[in-house]
Amino acid sequence: MDMTRVAVIGAGVVGLSTAVCISESIPQYSIDVISDKFTPDTTSDVAAGILMPHAYPDTPVHLQKQWFQETFDRLLAIANSSEAVEAGIHLVSGLRRSGGQVHTRKVKDLWELYGAYDVVVNCSGLGSRELVGDLQMFPVRGQVLKVQAPWMNHFIRDGDGLTYIYPGAFNVTLGGTRQKDDWNLSPDPQNSREILSRCLALEPSLQRAWDIKEKVGLRPCRPGVRLQKEVLVQDGHQLPVVHNYGHGSGGISVHWGTALCAVKLVKELITTLKISTSKAKL
Ligand SMILES: Cc1cc2nc3c(=O)[nH]c(=O)nc-3n(C[C@H](O)[C@H](O)[C@H](O)COP(=O)(O)OP(=O)(O)OC[C@H]3O[C@@H](n4cnc5c(N)ncnc54)[C@H](O)[C@@H]3O)c2cc1C
């Protein structure tokens, strides 16, 4: 029997977790990740990485809770495992161990992948605005500072969540900004000065922080996460697609839950296509 070939577009936390989740759930599929950017150049690399529920107005609350819980459980299991130290590289290494290929390439049209893959999973985040013409997608710009301040062991967050100090494994993230419809990926020195001054007011010891790096990411926002299957049709050909994008401010917090849903949709598409193939042969 021929192997089912799946292409996952996007190598942020959503694309990589979806690729790993498919390869863990259905080892007999071959999975390639195709992306124009990889770590450390994705939005996911800029995120502070805090697990916190974020509201998606157009996504049913029970689904949001389910995605958050599944992601929390998965990350807790990793934190308690021997892989905890290398958790940051877990997704890519997990995929490579299971035989997945990684390609650096910008996809301009999903039909470019027709013939080479049986199913395409679209995890292109903000790129979906151009790739699939989703005009509901918009950026919310976030600028942060990544600094060395190894004495910081606890996180601090102000009331509205705009100012925060989040210690991570390799640095401390100081934030931040939320600028709707702002596409500027260059750091703004004025933003940096304001972030530092707000964080110093919360934690004066940060005066001693060193190796201050400015980072900018565009949150891939949408009123609701798009988790949906679709069969594109062109000149009598079919291209099965699963969309998994639009995670906005909370992609880190729900990535595993949405990956599990995407796997279910991939399985459904494959089953339907096999039924229609056998029907076509009758
Ligand atoms: C400052 C900041 C702080 C944040 N803090 C948190 C936090 O604490 N907790 C939390 O849960 N979330 C947080 N987030 C949100 C989180 O970062 C996002 O929700 C998450 O990164 C989205 O992941 P993604 O994989 O969908 O998108 P991305 O990481 O943007 O990945 C998209 C991928 O698709 C690829 N791509 C796009 N278009 C194409 C194309 N046409 N062809 C090929 N490849 C393509 C890109 O190269 C990229 O690899 C934060 C975001 C920012 C900016």
The ligand as an ORCA input file, in Angstrom:
! r2SCAN-3c Opt
* xyz 0 1
  C       5.381     39.410     21.962
  C       4.545     38.156     21.929
  C       4.360     37.442     23.104
  C       3.552     36.287     23.101
  N       3.413     35.585     24.261
  C       2.646     34.463     24.269
  C       2.497     33.714     25.467
  O       3.096     34.027     26.500
  N       1.664     32.631     25.441
  C       1.003     32.255     24.309
  O       0.254     31.273     24.350
  N       1.180     32.915     23.150
  C       1.951     34.022     23.101
  N       2.110     34.728     21.941
  C       1.350     34.299     20.747
  C       2.074     33.192     19.999
  O       3.396     33.595     19.731
  C       1.351     32.873     18.691
  O      -0.005     32.575     18.929
  C       1.986     31.665     18.009
  O       3.376     31.879     17.865
  C       1.363     31.400     16.652
  O       2.031     30.296     16.118
  P       1.929     29.925     14.566
  O       2.738     28.696     14.388
  O       0.513     29.933     14.146
  O       2.578     31.176     13.823
  P       4.126     31.531     13.464
  O       5.033     31.246     14.624
  O       4.056     32.896     12.927
  O       4.441     30.488     12.324
  C       3.915     30.611     11.026
  C       4.816     29.824     10.106
  O       4.255     29.787      8.792
  C       5.264     30.092      7.841
  N       4.608     30.638      6.655
  C       3.713     31.643      6.592
  N       3.291     31.813      5.321
  C       3.945     30.882      4.583
  C       3.948     30.548      3.194
  N       3.167     31.204      2.316
  N       4.750     29.535      2.754
  C       5.540     28.863      3.620
  N       5.572     29.136      4.955
  C       4.786     30.126      5.414
  C       6.156     31.083      8.582
  O       7.438     31.161      7.977
  C       6.207     30.433      9.949
  O       7.167     29.400      9.982
  C       2.935     35.858     21.897
  C       3.172     36.569     20.715
  C       3.970     37.700     20.720
  C       4.222     38.432     19.428
*
